[in-house]
Every structure is written in C-alpha cells, then in structure tokens.
Amino acid sequence: MTPEAYRPVSYLEWNAARRPRAAAVWDGRDISFEELLAHVRSMQRWLAAHGVVAGDVVGVRLPNVWQYVALELAIPDLGAVILPLPLTLGEHEMRWVTQRTKPRLVIAEEPSPAEGTQPRRAEADPDRIVEIAMSSGTTGMPKLASLSARLKQVTFEGFTARLEISEDDRVLPMTPLTQGIGGMCLYCLRVGASLVMLREPHWTAEHCLATARDARATVMVGVPTNVIRMLNHDVSLPAARAVAVAGAPLPPEVAERWERSTGIAISAFYGSMDGGQLAVGSPSDPREKRWTTVGRPHDAAEWKILDSGEICMRGDLVQDRYWGEESGPHADDGWAHMGDLGFVDGEGYLHVVGRVKDIIIRGGTNINPYEVESMLRSHPGVVDACVVGRAHPDLGEVPVAFVVARSELAKEEVDRFLEQQGLAHYKWPAAVHVVAELPLSGPGKVNRKSLREMADARAV
C-alpha cells in the first residue's frame, strides 16, 4: 500500500503495515505504529458513539500526550473538524471560541476504549476544512484559521523535507501540540518518525532536557525562549542532531552560543497561523545561514517583498478564509501581508529583520528593536532582552529596554557597553528595567504590548 494524499490516517496505516512494532509515540514508553492505529480506530468508535458525524467540530484540550496524537488523526478521518484548545485559555476565551465554533463536544480527558462497528471514514478531499486553529494576538480576541487538507498536505511535505525528517528520528515538540509550532511536529509521524511527548502542561527546561535524554530525542522543535532557558542548564543530549525554532526571531548570538556549547545544529522556520508557513531552514544549511535566516521559501510558496520591505504570501499554503467569516487574511491586493520586514538574499534565503508595527520612530528616525536586543544579549550579564517604544513629548518615541540579567544591571553600565560596541547613540535605551522574565503572549512570543504599557507606567 501507499499513503493517500489528504488523508493523514493512511500514512499511519502505511507505517503500521511496513513497520508495525516501530515506535510511533514515546509517552514514558514506546507506543508502536500498530498500537497507535488500534487506538485511533477505538477513538473513532468512541466519537461515533458520542454522536460525532461528518462536519461536526470537536474540541480537544489535552497536554502533549499520546491521546492527543490519536485524536488529531481520528477526528478528521471521520469528516469532522478538530479544534485544538490550549490549556492556557481562560473561561472568557473558552466561551468566546465555543460560541463561534459550536463544538459537538470538548475532550479534556482520555476517551475510554470503545467497541462496536467501525464508523465510515470520510473520502479524501483537499478542499475540506480539517482543523480550526486559534491565532495568537496581543490585541483583541484571536482569529480562527480554517486549515484545509490541501494546506496541511503542502505544509507537511515542505516542513518535513526541509528539516530532513526520516523514520530514524524521534521528534520532541517543546511547545503545546494545541498550538501551531507544536502542531507542526505531528507531520513528522507521517514519514515514520516517532513523536516524544512531554506530558507536563507547563514547560520547564529541566523536564524537557530530562525527557529528551530518556526518550533519545534526535530533533527538538520549539521557540527561541526554550533554547535561551535551556542554555542556563547543563545540556547533554547525545542523541540530538537538530533543534528548530519559530514563533519569534532567533537571535544569532543565541544560535551561536547554543551550537558552540552543545554541538547540535540549530535553525529557524517562519510563518503565521493566519498566513501560513513560508520558509524552513535545514540542519544542513551553512551555519551562517542557519543563524541569521529562516531558510528558503517553500518550493510551493508564492511570495514577494514589497518596496516597504514587508513580506507577503499567497497560494496553497494560505487559508482561504477565517472560520465563520467571508474573508481570509488576504488584503485587497490578493496577498496575505505577514506584518514582518525582510529580504531574500542572493542565495535564496529569507531574512526576517523586524515587525512593521514594532519599529520605533525616535524624532523621525527608525530604530529596529531587534538590532538593539541582539546587541544587549551579547552583554555577558544579560540572559534575554526586549526593547519597546515609549511615548515621548518631543521625540514621539524613545526606546526602553527590559532585560533578564544574571545580576543587577545599571543603565550606566548598559550605556558604556553599547558605546564600546559602537551602537549609534540615538538607538540607546532611554531606560533599562531588569525583570525576572519577559512576559509572553503565546508560545515564545514576547508580549511587547504589555511591556509598552509597563514602560509608559514606569515613566510616570
């Protein structure tokens, strides 16, 4: 047999037929492809017994456990739509999303084994919506992305090929499977790789490193924050060959420190839940490209860079419309505007250099906060940094730095360091605030809105 495009369970059936006892999931123990397929079929019987039919929405609110992997396959194969629900949602957000999606049921604990007649599977249809994904934003409620079987198939093919995933890999998602970056790892199962489950609902570097060692993880996928926090510990991962991150810029100095201290290749990939995945770096790319770019755009991607520097994309990797809405992420010009600034170099690698809305305009002069943050992180006493704009009566805005430091760090010391590094004076932070950690608005995404509010409040 061969897998059937647009039907993910067929990849599981294919792997179970050719490698029945090979590990599909590690969840404290290895669960084979044969076992996982049996679990998927049992869950489909359970879903049918609870009234789920084609077209229904089914919410799943579980940590990174094998049951989530099984449900992610079982639900769409019945013609239903999976709605991943992050554990971090509050009652307000849960009411909002359930009112708009009206799920037949929400699964928040392990379904019981079910017997009976196996329900009929849905026919493969590239246009069918198989998943509703919540985007993460810092203002208002999130959008609900509608992911088709075609979009997921094209993304799967590009993502696993660029990361060079094979059936010999054991892939550990460091972020929740219910959110975009963690969910990307589920594609690796299709090529026969094993998935390593963290189980714990709250990520810690200690638990992640211990699990990676115990499970012999070869690839770890997460956000730059995961890497930054692991670097504060002794990292011993003899089986690991690669780390891939997304969701926020990978600071080159962090990439270099990680790779020089661990010997494990690190690269980045790029996209958004609204616009789709555009580019993925490969572990075999040249080191300088892995540290400074997000890889090359997918072969199936349509993209362009506007004169303003903004990155845009369209095509099969981009959703047609948001769930329950008539429009999608496309602007009037027919392109999805990513909100990021970037360029493609002569070798075809995409550089993401900042967010359109994060640019600080000080007295009419633009300051890219990522440049300042990168330099601050090179200070031996700085673990992490974020620079935001604060309102100023004369200049419009001035930069303010929030840093996670190993000890007290005065602004005067920061100024001396930036002067030694040759950074233009107008880019120096007007204030430096030492914090225990940077607030996050999603997996690995620093909540700049919250920090801007803090900067304004501390200026009073």
N, C-alpha and C positions, 0 to 999 in steps of 0.2 A: 504494500500500500504506500501511497504518498500523501502528504498533508494537502488539505483542500484550502486554498486561499479564502480569506474572510470567515473561516470557521476555526477559531483557536483550539477547540477541543480535538480537532483532527490531528493537530501536532502532538497533543498528549497521547492520542491513540497510536500514532506512528511511533513515538518513543517507547510506549509501553509494549508494542509489538516487537520492536527490534532490540530493546534493552530493558526487559521487564523488571529486573532486580536492581538496575542502576538507580542511584539516589535522585529523586526529583526535588525533595524539600528536606532540609535539616531543621528540626524543631526540638533540639535536645537529643534527637536520634534521627537516623536517616529514614525517610519515607520514600519508598520506591515509586517509579512511574506506574507500575501495576497497581499498587495500593492507592495512589492518588487518583487514578482513573476510577477505581471502585468507589472511592469517597465522592467523586464528582457525580457519579450516577446515583449514589444514595441520596445526595443532597438534591438532585433534580426530582427524585421521588418525593422527598420531604417538601420541596417547594410546591409541587403539583398538589400534594395533599393539603397544603395551606392555601389553595386557590389561585396560585400564580399561573397566569396564562400569557401567551404572546402579547406584547405591547405594554404589559404592566411594568411599573417601576418598583425595584426592590432596593431598599437602603441597607447598607452593610456598615456597621460601626464596630469594628474589631481592631485590636492591635496587630502587629506583624506576627501572625500565627498561620499555621498551615491551612486552617479552616478558611481564612480569607482567600488564600490562593485557590482553593477548591471552588468557592462561591464565585470568584471572579470569572471562572471558566463555566460553571454550571448555569448561571443566570442568563447570560446572552445566548447560550446554546438552546435555550427554550424559547427564544424570541423575545425575552423580557429585557429590561434595561437596568443595569447595575448603577446604583447611586452611592459611591464611596462617601462616607460621613466621618470626617476627622474626629478623634476623641476629644479634641480641644474645643469643639463647638459648645457654646452655652445654650441655655434654654431659649433665649431670644433668637439665636441663629438657627436652632433646630426648628422652631416654629416657622420661621421665615422660609427655610428650604423645603419643609414638608408641605406647607401651604401651596408652594409653587410647583412641586413635583407630584404630590399626592401618591406616595408610595403605597403599594398593596400591603406591604409590611416592612418593618425595620428589624434587621437581625443584629442583636447586640450580644448574643451568646451563642455557643456552639449548637448547631442543629443536631437533633437526635438522629441516629441511623434509621432509615426508612426502608420498608419492604414494599412489595406490590408491583404493579405494572409500570414499566419504564415509560415515562411520558415521551411524546413525539418531539424530536428535535426540529429546530427551525432550519429552513433551507438557507444556504449561504447567499447573502445579499449585500453587496458592497455599499449600498446606499442606506442600509438600515442603521438607525442610531442604536448603539450597543452600550453606551455609557454616558452618564451626566456627570461632569466634573466641575467642582467648585473652584473658581479662580480665587486667588488671594489678593486683596487690595488693602490700601491704607485709608481709604475714604469710602463711606457708604457700605452697602452690602455687596457681597461678591456677585459676579456674573455666573451663569450656569452654562458651561460649554457643552455642546452636543457633539459627541465623538462618534463618527460612523465607522463601520467595519473597514471601509476603504482607508480612511485616515489612519486607523490603528495598524492596518497591514503595511502601509507605506512607511509609517514611522518605525515599526518593528524591523523591517528589512534594513533601513538605513542605520538605525541605532545599534543593532547587534553586529552588523558588518563593520561599522567604524570602530566599535570597541573590541573587535576581533574575538567575540564570544564564541566558544566552542563547547562541545559536550564534556570537555575535561574541566570546565570552570565550575566554581562554586561561588555564586554571586550574593553578596550581603548588602541589602538595602539599609542604609543608615537613617533614612527618613521614613515616615509612615507610608505604607502601601496605599492608604486612602488619599494620598496627595501626589501630585504629578511626578516628582523625581523618583520617589519610591515606587510608584506605579510603573515607571519605565522598566524597572528591573524584571517585572513579570514577563516581559517579552523574551527574556533570556531563556525561560523554560521551554519556549518553542523550539529552540535549536538543540535542546537536550542538556543544557546546563542545570545545575542544582541551585536552588534558592535557599539562602540561610536566613532563618527567622530570629529576630532579636527578642521577641515576645514582650519585653518590658515596654509599657506605654510611654515612659519618659526616658529619652536617650541620655546616657552618660558615657563619657569616654572610657571609663573603667570597664563597664559592662560590655561595650562594643568591642574593645580590644580583646577581652577575655573570650567573648563569643567567637570572634574571628579566629583566634588561636585554636579553640576547641573544635570548631567546625572546619578548620583548614580552608578558610575562605581564600580564593585567589583574586577576586575582584571586589572592591568596595565602592558603593555609589552613594553620594550624599551631597552635602553643601559645604562651602568653604569653612563655615563655622565648625563643622565636625572635625575637619583637618586641624584647624587652629587649636581646638581644645584637646585633640589627641596629642599634639606636639608638646603639651605640658606634662606628658607622661612618658615613661619608657615604652617605646614602640618596638615590639618583637613579633613580627608576622612572617615567619619563614616561608609560608605557602603563598603569600600575596604577590601578585605580579603587577597589579594596576589599581589605581584609585581614579574615579571620575566624579566631577562635581559640577553643579549647576545651581541656578536659583539666585545667585549673586556673583559679582565679579570675583575671580580667583586672583588674589594679589600675587604678582610674580615673585615677590620676596618670600611669601608663604610657600609657594610651589617649590622654589629653590631650596628652602630650608627643609621641607618635607622630604624631597628626593635625595638631598645630600645626606640627611641623617638616617633615612630608612632604606635607601636604595630601591624604593618602589616607584615606578613611573606614575606621574600624575598628569591628568589632562582635564579639559573642561568641555561641556556641551552647552548649547544655547537654544532657547525658545521661550514660549509662554503658553499658559493654558488657553488663553484667548486666541493667540495667533498660530500656535503650533511649533513644532521643533524644526529649527532651521539648519543647525550645524552641530557636528560632533567631532571632537578631537580623538585621534587614535593613539594608543600607547606606543606605537612605532613611529609616530611623527617625530621630527627633530626636536630635541629638548627645548630649544629656544622658542619653537612654535607652540609646544605644549604649555609652556609657562606664560606666554603672552597672548595667545589667541584662543578661540573656542572651536578651532578646527576648520574644516572646509564645509561649505554648504552641501546639503544632501544633493545627490545627483537628480532626484525627483523634485527638488525645490525650485520655485520661481521666486526670485528676489531682486531687489535693486536698492541702491543707496541714493537718497535724494540729495539735491545740492546743499541742503541744510545739514547733511550728514546722518539723517535718520534712516534706520534700517526698515525696509518694508518687505512683505512676502505675500504670496497668494498661491492657489493651486490645491492639489490633493492633500497637502499637509495642514491646510487651514480649514476649520469648520465652516459650514455654510451659514448657519445661524445659531444664535443662542437658544437654549431650551425655552419654549413658551413665548418666543419673540419672533417677529417677522424679519429681523435683520441680524447680521452677524458682525464680526469685528472689522469688516471692510469699510473703508472711507468712501467718499463719493468718487474717488479716482480708481476704485476697484481693488485697492491694495489694503492689506492689514498693516497699519503703522505700529511698529513694535514699541515706540517711545524711547528707543535706545539710539545712541550715536555710535557710528562705527565706520569702518572702511575695510575693503578687501585688498590685500597686498598682491604683489606681482606673482606670488606662488599660489594664489587662490585661497589663502587663509583669512578668516573673518576676525577682525579685531573689534571688540566692543569697548568703547572708551568712556562711556558715561550715559546717564539718563538725561533726556531732554529737560525734564522738569527739575532735575537736581542741580543743574548748572547754577552757580551763584554769581550774580551780577553786582560787582562792587564798583560803584562810581562809573558805570558804563563798561567796565572791563569784565570779561567772563573768567570765572575760576572753575576748573573741573575738580570737584571734591575728591574724586578717586586718585588724582595725582598727589594731592596733599596727604591723603590717607596712606597711600603706598609709601611715601617718604617717612611718615610718622611711624609706621610699622617697622621700619629699618632701625629705629632707635632701640638700643639694647634693653631699655626698661619698659618698652611698650609691647603688650601682647596683641591688642587689637585696637582699631580706631575707626571713628566715623566723623566726618566733617559735614556740617549743615549750615545753611544760611540763617542769619538772624537779622531782623529788621533794624535799619539804622536811619536816623532822621535826615542825615546829609548824604550818605553814600548809597542809600537804598537797601543794601545788604552788606553784611560782613561775615566772613567765615568763623565758625565756632567749632572747636574740636571736643569730642567726647572720647576718652581713651581708657582702656583697661590696662592698668600698669602693674608691674611687679612690686612697686613701692610708690611712695609719694612722688609726684612729678610736678614741679612748679612751672608756670608759664615761661619764666625767665630761662629755664633750662631748655625748654622746647624751642624758644626763640634762638638761643645760641646754637642748638643742633641744626635748625633749619638754615641758619646763616652759614654754618660750616658746609652744609650740603649744597649751598648756592641757590636755594629756592628764592624766587622773586619776593620782595618784602610784601607786596600787596596780597600775596597768597597766604601769608602767615595768619593763623587763627587769632582773632581778637580776644578770645578767652579759651582756656583749657580746663575741662572738667574731668576729673578722674572718677570713674564709675566701676562698680563691681563686675558688671557685664552689660553688653549692649542689648536693648530691648529688641525683640523680634516680632514681625508681623506675619510670619509664615515660616516654613522650613528654611532656615538660613538667611532669611531676608531681614536686614536691619530695618527697624521701624523709624524711618527718617522723620516722618510726620510727628511722632512722639518726641523725638529729640529736638525738632524745631520748636515745639511747644515748650520743652524744658529750657531751651536756650533763651527763648523770649521771657520766660518766667524768671530765670536767674538774672536777667539783665535789669529787672525792675528794682 
